[in-house]
Amino acid sequence: MSEQILFPVGDQTRAIHAGEAPDPVTKASSPNLVMSTTYVVDADTGFSVEGLQENDPWIYSRWGNPTVHQLEEKLAAFEEAETAVAFASGMGAITTLLFHLLRAGDHAIISDVAYAALSEITNDMIPEYNIEITKVNTSDSKAIAKAIRSNTKLVYIETPCNPLLRLTDIQAVAAIARAAGAKLAVDSTFATPAATKPLQLGADFVIHSLTKYIGGHGDALGGAILGSKADLTPLRKKTAIRFGGTLSPFNAWLILRGAATFPLRMQAHQENALKIANYLENHPKVERVIYPGLPSHPQYELAKRQMKNFSGMVTFRIKDGASQAKIFADKLQIIHYAVSLGHHRSLIFYLDSKALLESSFHFDTPEQLSSWKEYAGDGLFRLSVGLEDADDLTRDLEQALE
Ligand SMILES: *Cc1c(COP(=O)(O)O)cnc(C)c1O
């Protein structure tokens, strides 16, 4: 068998084979798990990462590891990116990107509703480094254009955003960022590369929490940044390797195994999510369902244009959601009442608006608050539709909604 496939292949073939090759020594067909932290090297090997070159032998596993490297190659194939850097978690990827790109005196624009831990560090910690943050409802491209300043270095968006599932038009925002000389980073954890390839739409960086759909099985934390070699080689050398939020080879190996079935799983997630979203939309107790694959989504046209797969995340509102959350936690038999998402198991969690607006989402304008209220009301359920039989999931919801 040759080392490389020399003809163009489909997504599922790529997911299985990209980044992998039979081991040259043992001819093992599956990827090796290399747990070694250090490697036997030549006597002229440098001691600082400053001198590290792309094709150098393995030296130390924080600098690079063969199993982690295989995963990085597979992820790059998913996103049609030049290269990828893996991290111990999605937040490891996000914080490394922010600290790599931003310096005192710089300005960054960030989605007003983004992953909670990111929102929280942009509320206080990042401004304390004298980096200015403007929160913008990035679904409104004009609001981004208005927020741009001469010192804007980064525009950071999440689409669909967690937990509202509002979308951002990546192409439109990329044009605004480029004109301003700012980098555009897109957290594509919810969309996944099955739906959207932000780099092809003009983004500079794509971020993934591999903990979610790409790993897909709820057993390994991981994160990644993808982009050009020009951007990511210095990010890896100067920041990622020194900050040390390195992905463990064991987790890389688990995520590699999950990633092999990623396109198949995403088709099944989407199919199930559409069924559940339709079921919920027709349920008398449900006030509102938000799913990019439903014609009732306020940005359905953008969803069809930007997402080849509507993914598996559905949010919905029920009158007195807090009491219903207790009932769900007690009565659901298949769906786990738990945080996180993108696993083969279905997961549901209630997000209380009052609590979240205190802890995480600090809005700059009244419009941002009214958009939140329009989508989330007093609180919403975030349902990560898994890969169980859709009829069993609706039956489970049905008995818990009675
Ligand atoms: C989970 C998540 C993250 C953070 O990832 P971790 O692996 O938990 O650190 C970032 N962005 C989004 C959209 C997420 O869902």
The ligand as a Gaussian input file, in Angstrom:
#p B3LYP/6-31G(d) Opt

LIG

0 1
 C      -17.073000      23.565000      24.715000
 C      -16.804000      24.756000      23.913000
 C      -15.603000      25.458000      24.048000
 C      -14.561000      25.092000      25.080000
 O      -14.063000      23.819000      24.867000
 P      -13.423000      22.919000      26.054000
 O      -12.927000      21.729000      25.294000
 O      -14.525000      22.627000      27.019000
 O      -12.368000      23.734000      26.672000
 C      -15.391000      26.548000      23.230000
 N      -16.314000      26.946000      22.327000
 C      -17.482000      26.312000      22.191000
 C      -18.450000      26.812000      21.189000
 C      -17.771000      25.197000      22.965000
 O      -18.946000      24.575000      22.824000

